[in-house]
């Protein structure tokens, strides 16, 4: 489904990008790989020593993603 960013309901362009990657993946394994790489990217951002308050707000989202990835 090709939905433009403005109509997508995505919380950010990054959110929109990962959803598009998963939706357009050729296989379940490819979709899982996109999700895994996104989780790793967010974990690295959160582990940065100069993490800002704004950045920590996404940690709740990361927890939810980790919970979902553990259920796969």
Order of alpha helices (4+ residues) and beta strands (2+ residues): alpha-alpha-alpha-alpha-alpha
